[in-house]
Amino acid sequence: MSNSIHSLPTRRSLGTPMLFEALDPALRVHLLRGARLREFGDGQIIQQRGTAADGFWLIEEGAVMVGQFLPEGEFRAVALLGPGDSYGELAVFSGRPRIVDAVSRGPSRVRFIAARPFLDALGNYPASTRALLGALSEQLQDTLGQLAGLRRGTSAARLAGILANMADTAPGMAEVRITQQELAELLGVTRATANAALRDLEKRRLVKRGYGSIAIPDVPRLTLFALE
């Protein structure tokens, strides 16, 4: 992973809500009191596929790439997560071993929330249980939408969707801090294919490439292109 963007803020590549942020604020505070803080360096493995789901992670600082290591050692990313995002809750609910690996993108600080205190406390917050079901439904819909997009969408359209999800929705120019290699991983294509898709978006004046970043002059317009 690139060393040029370690200290820069990031946004998630997923547009759907993380499950932890759907919880009641009082429950979040309660869980964080007992959450162990861990620090990881660039490229360090935070969790591995196949291990027991004894808790989940909340990103406090830095960024985390979630995906799977292929048999030949290559890491295939499916999401880039930033501060405030959580991951690993689904494995906790299923009671099955984890199905994804997670790698620190630059230095990161994450909190580990153990499964048993989380599940025990959740019983006292019925509204949080309902909110979790809503967030899970949104994640499922997002996943189904991505699968449909993989079948029908061009690389440029799929890339536009990823960048639009990661961009700040405030008016004016938005900027996404990400390398072209990381975009290729998120798309599941080669770097050459990702570069070609970026060139297509740039010709349409939907993005402007920079060093370790992508500028987006009009996020709503990029979003519409992704949905065409």
NORCOR-V813282 format. One record per pair of residues at least 4 apart in sequence whose C-alpha atoms are under 8 Angstrom apart, sorted by the first residue. I is the first residue (numbers start at 1). J is the second residue. Records with the same first field share a line. If there is no record, write none. Layout:
I=J, J
This chain:
1=42, 43, 105, 181, 182
2=6, 179
3=106
4=212
5=106, 177, 178, 212
6=62, 105, 106, 107
7=62, 106, 107
8=62, 177
9=62, 63, 82, 177
10=62, 63, 81, 82, 83, 176, 177, 178
11=80, 81, 82, 83, 166, 167, 176
12=79, 80, 81, 82, 85, 165, 166
13=79, 80, 81, 162, 163, 165, 166
14=79, 80, 81, 162, 165, 166
15=142, 165, 166
16=135, 138, 139, 142
17=21, 22, 135, 138, 139
18=22, 85, 86, 87, 135
19=23, 86, 87, 89, 132, 135, 136
20=28, 58, 85, 86
21=28, 84, 85
22=128, 131, 132, 135
23=27, 28, 128, 129, 131, 132
24=28, 125, 127, 128
25=29
26=30
27=31, 121, 122, 125
28=32
29=33
30=34
31=35, 113, 117, 118
32=111, 113
34=113
35=111, 112, 113, 114
36=111, 112, 113
37=109, 110, 111, 112
38=109, 110, 111, 112
39=107, 108, 109, 110
40=44, 45, 46, 104, 107, 108, 109
41=104, 105, 106, 107, 108
42=103, 104, 105, 106, 107, 108
43=103, 104, 105, 106
44=103, 104
45=101, 102, 103, 104
46=101, 102, 103, 104
47=51, 100, 101, 102, 103
48=98, 100, 101, 102
49=68, 97, 98, 99, 100, 101
50=97, 98, 99, 100
51=97, 98
52=96, 97, 98
53=88, 91, 92, 95, 96, 97, 98, 115
54=92, 114, 115, 116
55=88, 89, 92, 112, 113, 114, 115, 116
56=86, 87, 88, 89, 92, 112, 113, 114, 115
57=86, 87, 88, 110, 111, 112, 113
58=83, 84, 85, 86, 87, 110, 111, 112, 113
59=63, 64, 81, 82, 83, 84, 85, 86, 108, 109, 110, 111
60=83, 84, 108, 109, 110, 111
61=82, 83, 108, 109, 110
62=82, 83, 104, 105, 106, 107, 108, 109
63=80, 81, 82, 83, 104, 105, 106, 107, 108
64=80, 81, 82, 102, 103, 104, 105, 108
65=77, 78, 79, 80, 81, 102, 103, 104, 105
66=77, 78, 79, 80, 81, 100, 101, 102, 103
67=75, 76, 77, 78, 79, 100, 101, 102
68=75, 76, 77, 99, 100, 101, 102
69=73, 74, 75, 76, 101
70=74, 75, 76
75=185
76=185, 186, 188
77=182, 185, 186, 188
78=185, 186, 187, 188
79=186
80=186
81=85, 86
88=92, 98
89=93
90=94
91=95, 96, 97, 98, 99
92=96, 115
104=108
113=117, 118
114=118
115=119
116=120
117=121
118=122
119=123
120=124
121=125
122=126, 128, 129
123=129
125=129
126=130
127=131
128=132
129=133
130=134
131=135
132=136
133=137
134=138
135=139
136=140
137=141
138=142
139=143
140=144
141=145
142=146
143=147
144=148
145=149
146=150
147=151
148=152, 153
149=153, 158
150=154, 158
153=157, 158
154=158
155=159, 187, 193, 194, 197
156=160, 194, 197, 198, 200, 201, 226
157=161, 225, 226, 227, 228
158=162, 187, 226
159=163, 183, 187, 194, 197, 198, 226
160=164, 201, 222, 223, 225, 226
161=165, 222, 223, 226, 227
162=166
163=167, 176
164=219, 220, 222, 223
166=176
167=174, 175, 176, 216, 219
168=174, 175, 219
169=174, 219
170=174
172=217, 218
173=215, 216, 217, 218
174=215, 216, 217, 218, 219
175=213, 214, 215, 216
176=213, 214, 215, 216
177=212, 213, 214
178=182, 183, 212, 213, 214
179=183, 211, 212, 213
180=184, 191, 194, 195, 212
181=185, 191, 194
182=186
183=187, 194
184=188, 189, 190, 191, 193, 194
185=189, 190
187=194
189=193, 194
190=194
191=195
192=196
193=197
194=198
195=199
196=200
197=201
198=202, 207, 209
199=203
200=204
201=205, 206, 207
202=206, 207, 208, 209
206=216, 217, 218, 221, 222
207=214, 215, 216, 217
208=214, 215, 216
209=213, 214, 215
210=214, 215
216=222
218=222
219=223
220=224
221=225
222=226
223=227
224=228
